Amino acid sequence: MNAEQVRAFCLSLPGAREDIKWGGARVFSIAGNKMFAVQHINGTPTLGLKVDQDLFLGYCDRPGIRPAPYLARAHWISLTEPYAASETELMTLLTRSHQLVVSKLPKLKRPGLLL
């Protein structure tokens, strides 16, 4: 997947929206301000996303994947383009990141966002 395909997929998830922040990062979020993916478009193109706590270290051991700067303590990983994951795996990771964030929302905000 390239950066535009990742963007299109993120925006296809329920309730997703895109903002440009921090001088050149596409931030994909739900419920106003709860981000589930960050795509840096200036400089080296990278993609950051949240993963399950028990899988975090396993992903960080793979080539091309590292802990995301500033967000690693919240179990975020960073992939540099070309991404070190297949298209199917990347779509699964983005969907799981979305659902991890949705699961932390108050119950009143969850309807329509769960897959």
SULCOR-V968230 format. One record per backbone hydrogen bond with DSSP energy under -0.5 kcal/mol. NH is the residue of the N-H (numbers start at 1). CO is the residue of the C=O. If there is no record, write none. Layout:
NH,CO ; NH,CO
//
This chain:
6,2 ; 7,3 ; 8,4 ; 9,5 ; 10,6 ; 11,7 ; 12,8 ; 12,9 ; 13,9 ; 13,10 ; 16,13 ; 17,29 ; 19,27 ; 21,19 ; 21,25 ; 24,21 ; 25,21 ; 26,39 ; 27,19 ; 27,25 ; 28,26 ; 28,37 ; 29,17 ; 29,27 ; 30,34 ; 33,31 ; 34,30 ; 35,33 ; 36,28 ; 37,28 ; 38,48 ; 39,26 ; 40,38 ; 40,46 ; 41,24 ; 42,24 ; 45,43 ; 46,40 ; 47,79 ; 48,38 ; 49,77 ; 50,36 ; 51,75 ; 55,52 ; 56,52 ; 56,53 ; 59,55 ; 60,56 ; 61,57 ; 62,59 ; 65,62 ; 66,78 ; 68,76 ; 71,68 ; 72,68 ; 74,71 ; 75,72 ; 76,71 ; 77,49 ; 78,66 ; 79,47 ; 80,64 ; 81,45 ; 85,83 ; 90,86 ; 91,87 ; 92,88 ; 93,89 ; 94,90 ; 95,91 ; 96,92 ; 97,93 ; 98,94 ; 99,95 ; 100,96 ; 101,97 ; 102,98 ; 103,99 ; 104,100 ; 104,101 ; 105,102 ; 109,106 ; 110,106 ; 110,107 ; 111,107 ; 113,110 ; 114,110
//
